[in-house]
Amino acid sequence: MKRAQLISSGNDSRNSGRVKRALYAGDDTTDLDAFRCLTAAALEVVVRVAVVSPEAPPGLESDADVVVPGSAIFREEVLRGL
């Protein structure tokens, strides 16, 4: 098993064929675009996580594979399991 590689909006996220699987969590409008790009990327596995809050945009939950109620739950339940 290879160590996970963190790719975020703050670094180079272009896929040059190295990335085959992705877990992406988002909570705002720009993350809807990322969800769509990951779907179009034809990776082996993509898990799109909606981190829901009162400020979450419409469509975030419906475009996600997994929905979690807030960033604390995401950190405690999802990231801990990686």
C-alpha positions as CSV (number, residue, x, y, z in Angstrom):
1,M,0.0,0.0,0.0
2,K,1.3,3.4,-0.9
3,R,1.1,6.4,1.3
4,A,-1.6,8.8,0.4
5,Q,-0.7,11.9,-1.4
6,L,-2.4,15.1,-0.4
7,I,-3.5,17.2,-3.3
8,S,-5.4,20.3,-2.5
9,S,-6.5,23.5,-4.1
10,G,-3.3,25.1,-2.7
11,N,-0.9,22.9,-4.7
12,D,-0.6,21.4,-8.2
13,S,-3.6,19.2,-8.6
14,R,-3.2,18.4,-12.3
15,N,-3.3,14.7,-12.9
16,S,-0.3,13.6,-15.0
17,G,-1.4,10.0,-14.9
18,R,0.0,9.4,-11.4
19,V,-3.3,9.7,-9.5
20,K,-5.6,6.7,-9.9
21,R,-7.8,7.1,-6.8
22,A,-9.2,10.2,-5.0
23,L,-11.1,11.2,-2.0
24,Y,-12.2,14.8,-2.1
25,A,-14.1,16.6,0.6
26,G,-15.7,20.0,0.0
27,D,-18.1,22.5,1.5
28,D,-18.6,25.3,-0.9
29,T,-19.4,26.2,-4.5
30,T,-15.9,25.7,-5.9
31,D,-16.0,22.2,-4.6
32,L,-19.0,21.4,-6.9
33,D,-16.6,22.2,-9.8
34,A,-14.0,19.8,-8.3
35,F,-16.7,17.1,-7.9
36,R,-17.5,17.4,-11.6
37,C,-13.8,17.4,-12.7
38,L,-13.1,14.3,-10.6
39,T,-16.1,12.5,-12.2
40,A,-14.8,13.5,-15.7
41,A,-11.2,12.4,-14.9
42,A,-12.1,8.7,-15.2
43,L,-10.0,7.6,-12.2
44,E,-10.2,4.0,-10.8
45,V,-12.0,5.2,-7.7
46,V,-13.4,8.6,-6.7
47,V,-15.2,9.4,-3.4
48,R,-16.8,12.8,-3.3
49,V,-17.6,13.9,0.3
50,A,-20.0,16.8,1.0
51,V,-19.1,18.5,4.3
52,V,-22.5,20.0,5.1
53,S,-23.1,23.3,7.0
54,P,-25.8,26.0,6.8
55,E,-23.6,27.8,4.2
56,A,-23.3,24.8,1.9
57,P,-24.4,25.5,-1.7
58,P,-27.4,23.8,-3.3
59,G,-26.4,20.6,-5.1
60,L,-23.5,19.8,-2.8
61,E,-25.2,16.9,-1.1
62,S,-26.8,15.5,-4.3
63,D,-23.4,15.6,-6.2
64,A,-21.6,13.8,-3.4
65,D,-21.1,10.1,-2.7
66,V,-20.9,10.6,1.0
67,V,-22.4,13.3,3.2
68,V,-21.1,14.3,6.6
69,P,-22.6,16.9,8.9
70,G,-19.7,19.3,9.4
71,S,-16.0,19.5,9.3
72,A,-15.5,18.1,12.9
73,I,-17.3,14.9,11.9
74,F,-15.2,14.7,8.7
75,R,-11.9,15.0,10.7
76,E,-13.0,12.6,13.5
77,E,-14.7,9.9,11.5
78,V,-13.5,10.0,7.9
79,L,-9.8,11.1,8.1
80,R,-9.1,9.0,11.2
81,G,-10.0,5.9,9.2
82,L,-7.4,6.6,6.5
